[in-house]
């Protein structure tokens, strides 16, 4: 078995920045119903075509009245107002209310002409068709004026913003039923290796079920993309290259797992320069050193390690920010936090950056790494610490800057 040495390894931060500069966010857009668009990214900015509410309305169940009529009201000498009707949320009174009158009104009901405030039910008594008001009521009390929520022309959603339930509610309040969003990026995942069998297939001698398709596909979906999973390709350079070339036109990003290192059957280092402009081969990081990338025109092709932990670990710190930029999402996809190490950890390889997966809970982090080939190294992980070259260990009780990964990308956390 022949092994070729790696060339100059690229610093981890440099590799990530190189990918982020090269990735091209999707330009395709589509119009989708509001109820199906939560979490999508708006492709247009939306402003209010009219004020909301369009009329003055009650914000509590109570009685609409003229505040000036209650100036003399005291608890022992309440003002008496004649009840002349009631207004539900879908009603209008149809006449003006005089100074000596009041109207029962439900939350959301349109304020009748002549009224300017509402006193809630719990504060008053009614006796024989009269309302007894025990205190002065302020102008505008429990009333939403026209435009109180937003005025005509107010920006409700900006292009590039992720759509939340509240943002969609604001759009619905304007009468809108659909919204323009960026299309979900399509990401192909192509595993290669003679030993790989898709889950559900029958294993032969020396074969294993392929897992990187599932883990990377799930990461793509959690980051807002559409995974396009290709069955494992045999260790044949022509077959691998055909699979990559076939995937590029159908994808916004192509991920190839396995065959990225320097062994006899590691064909990606020779294939990638034929596919496009080689961006790098080899990152000074553990796990995940055998990673490479090429720019095939406007599209990226990234070769990920075949070992399950190395592959998914790279997915967290290297691929996730790329996926988010591809889909017009801001930020790297994790939350920075300071925590204490619950257990020590010693770096096994000097001279490289080290990604230490952690289980974060209660403000402390416990290392979970076992081995690059063991997917259970990350099963309980919901964050990671990035150690620079030269750092050989993490001590118990040490305070460190960690990166918390959200569910469902990682295990649920109780930080």
N, C-alpha and C positions, 0 to 999 in steps of 0.2 A: 504494500500500500504506500503510495507516494503522497507526501505532504508538501505543499508550497507555503513558504512563510508569508504572513501578512506584510503589506507595505506599511507606510506610516499611518498609524491609527489617528483618527480624527477625534478631537475632544467632544464629549457628549453634548455640551451646550452648542458647540459649533455645528454638529450634525443636525441637531433639531432646528437651529436657525436656518441652516441651508435648505432643509425641507420646507420650512414655513415660507421662505422667500420664493421657492420654486412652485409651490402649490397654487393652483388657480381655482378660486371659488366658482361653483357652478353658476351658470348664467341662465339656465332654463327656469321658467316660472310656470305656475299653474294657478287656477282659481279653484278654491275648495270651499265647501260650506263652513261657516263659523264653527259649528258643533264638531267638525272633524279636524280643526286646525290648531288645537292647543298644542303648544310645544314647537310648532313650525315657526319659520322665520319669515317675517313680512318682507315682501319684495317692493312694496310701495309705502309711502307715508300717507296717513289718513288724518284729515282734519274734520271737525264737526261742521256739517252743512247747516245746522240750526242749533239754537240753544237747547239745553236739556236741564231742567224741565222747560217745556215751552210755555207753561203757565204757572202761576203761584199755586202751591199745593201744600196740604197739611202733612207734617212729618210724624204726627202722633194722632191716635184716636182722642177726640175731645170735642170742644165746641168752638166754632169760628165766631168771632165777634169783633167789634170795633174797640180798639184799646182805649181810646179817649173816654169811652163810656164807663171804664172801670177805675178811673183815677181816685175816686172817693171810697173805693171798696176797702173794707177792713174785716178782720175775722169776726168781730162782734157786730158789725154793721155791714153785712155784705150787700153788694149791688144786685138788684133783681132785674133780669133780662127775660123777655118773653121768648120762648122757644117757638120758632116758626117753620121748622122743617129739618130735614136731614140730607146729607150728601154722602154717597158712597164713592169709592174710587172711580167708578165708571160713570158717575152722574154729574150733572150741573144743576144748580138750584133754579135757574131761569128767572130770577128777579133779584133786585138789590136788597140788602139787609140794612134796616134802619138802626139808629143809634141805640134804641131801647130793645133791640132784638138780638138773638143768637141762634145758631144753627148747629145741630149735631153733625160731626164730620168724621169720616174714617181716614186712616192713614192713606195718603196718596190722593185724597179727594181734592177737587179743584176749589180754591177759595172763592166763595161767593162775592159778587160785587158789593162793596161797602164794608167788607171785613179786612182786617190787616193782621190778625193774630189768632192763636189757638191756645186755650187753656185745657189741660188734659182732664179726662174723666175723673181720675182719682182725687183731684183737688176741689171738686165742686159737689153741690147737692142740687137735686131738682125737687121742687115742691109745687104740685098743682099746675104743671105746665110752665113753670118759671125756673130759670137757672139762677142759683145763688152763688155769686162770685166773691170769694173772701179776700181778694188782694188785687192790687193794680196789675194789669197784664201789659207787658212791654210790646211795643210795635215790632212785628216780625217774629214774635215768640212762636216756636214750633211751626214755622212756615219756611218752605223752600221757595225762594223767588225764582222767576224765569232766569235761566242761565246759572243757577246756583251750583249745579253739578259741573257743567262746562258751557262756555260761551261759543257762539258761532265763530268758526275759524280756529278754535283751540286745537292743538295737535293731540290726537288720541294715541296714535301708534306711529313710530318712526320706521323707515325702511332699515332692515337689518336687525330689528328687535325681535326677540323670541316672544311668541304670543302666549300670554298668561290668561287664566280665566277672567281676571279683572279687565284686562285689555279687550278681550272678546266681548265682555259685557258692555263696555263703553261703545264698541262698534255696533252691537245689537241695539243699543239705546238710540242710535241714529236711524234705525230701520234697515241697516245693512244685513244681508243674509250670507254673503260670500266675501272672501278676502284673497288677495293675490299673495302667494308665497313662493319662495324659491323651491325648486324641485329637490327631493331628497337625493343626495349623491349616491351613485351606484358604485359599489366597491367590490371588485372581483377578488376572491381568495383562491389561490392555486397551490395546493400542497404537492410536493413531489418526493418520491422515494419508493423503491421496490418493496420495502417492508410495510408500507402503509395500506390499510384496508378501511374503506368507509364504514362507519358504525352500521351494524346490521349485516355486514358481509361475513363470510366464513374465513377464519384465520388459518393460514398455512404455517408451516414451520418457520420460526423466526419473524413472523409478521405481528403487527400490532394495529389496534384500531386508531385511526387518524383523529386527533383532537383539535388541531389548530384551526381547522375550518370552522368548528363550532365556537371556539373561544373568540377568535377574531371576528367571526360573523356576528356574535352577540355584542361585541364591543362596537362594531360598526352600527348595529341597530340601536344600541343605547345612546350613541352619539348622534342619532338622527339620520343615519344613512340606510341604504338598502343593500344588504349583503347578497352577492351573486357567488354562490359556492360551486366550485369546479371539483369534480371527483379527482382523487389522487392520480398524478401523472407518474409513469414509470421513470426510472433513472436513465433516460435517453435524451441527450442534448437537443436533438431535432424535435422530439415530441414536446419537450418543455418549451422550446422557443416557439413552436407552433401554437401551443396553448396560450402563451403570453401575447403573441401577436393577434390571436383571435379575440382575446379579452379586451385589448386596448380600445378598439372602436366602440365597444359596448359598455365601457366603464368610464368613470371619472377618476378612478384610482385603481391600480392593480397591486395586490399583495401576493408575493410568492413565498411560501414557507419551505424551508429545507434547501439543501444544496448551496448554501451561501458561504460556506467556510472555505478551507484550502485543501480538502482531501480529493481522492481520485474521482469520486462521484459528485463533487461540488461543481456543478456546471454553470451556475449563475454568474460567477466572475467573468467568464468568457462570453456568455450570452448578452449580458446587460450592455456592454459597449456597442454591440450590434443593434440593440433595440433603440438606443438613444445616447444622450450625453451622460457619461458616468459622473455622478455627483460625489460619491465616496464609496470605499469598500473597507470596512473595519472601523469600529468605534472603540475608543479606550474606555470601555465600561464592562462591568461584570454584574449580572449575566447579560448576554446580548452582543458580545464583541463581533461575531460574524454577521454583520448587517451591511447591506449595500443598497444603493439607490441610483436610478437613472431618470433623466427627463426625456420622455418620448414625445417630442413636440411640446404641447401645452400640458401633457399629462405626466403624472409621476408613476413610476414602477418601483416598488420597494421590496427588497429581498430580506425576509425575516428569518431568524434562526429556526431550525427544526425542533430543537428541544422545547417541550411545552412551556416550562417556566420562563426560559429565556425569551420565547416568542411573546407570551402574554405580558411579561414584565416590560419588554420594549413597547408593547401596545399601550401600557399605562403612561409612561413618561415621554415616549417618542411619537407614537402614532396618534394618541388621543388629541393633542393640540392640532395636528395636521387634519384630522377628521373634522374637528370643529371649524377650522378656518375654511376647509373645503365646503362646508355647509353654511357659511356666513355666520357662524356662532362666535361670540367673543370669549376670550379667556381660555386657559389651558384645559379646563375640565376638572380641576381639583381645587380644593380650598386649603390655603396655608394655615398652619396652626403650630403653636409651640406646646410640646408635651415633655413628659419625663419618661425615660426608658425604664420599663419594668424589669427587663432582663438585659444582660450584656450581650454584645455581639462582636466577634472578631472577624476582620476581613481576611479571607483566605488567599487573595492574590494581591500583592503589592504593585503599585504603579498605575493602577486603573481606578477610575471612578467606580463606585459600588452602589447599586440600587438595593436597599434593604427593605423588603416588604414587611409591613407591620400589621398587627391587629390592634386597632386603636379603640380604647374604651376607658371612660372615666378619667380622661386627661393623661393617660399613660399609653405607651406603645410596647408591644411584645413582638420580637422578630419571629417570622414564620418560615423563613427560608430553610429548605432541606437540601435540595439538589436541583440542578437545571433541568433534569428530565422528569422531575416529579411535579405534576400539576397541583398536587395537594400542598406544595409550598405556598400557593397563593389562595387556597380555598378559604382560609380564614382571614386573608389580608383585606383591609379596607383603606390602606394608605401605604406610604413609603417614605423613607429618608434617602436622600441623595448625598453620598459621601464623596468628597473630592479626592483625587489621588493624594497619597501621603497620609490620609487618615486610616489607621489600622484597626481601630476598634470603637465601639460605643460602650460606655460604662453604665452600669446600673445606677439609676437616679439622675443621670445626665439630662440636662434640658436641651432639646434639639428642635430644629425647624422641620416639621413633617408636612406631608401633602395628603390631605384627606380626600379619598375618592368617594363620590356619591353612589348610593344604591340606584339602579341595579348594576352599575359597573363593578361594584365590589360588595362584600358582605356588609350588612347594616351595621352602623356604628352608634355608639353612645358616648360622644366625645365629652 
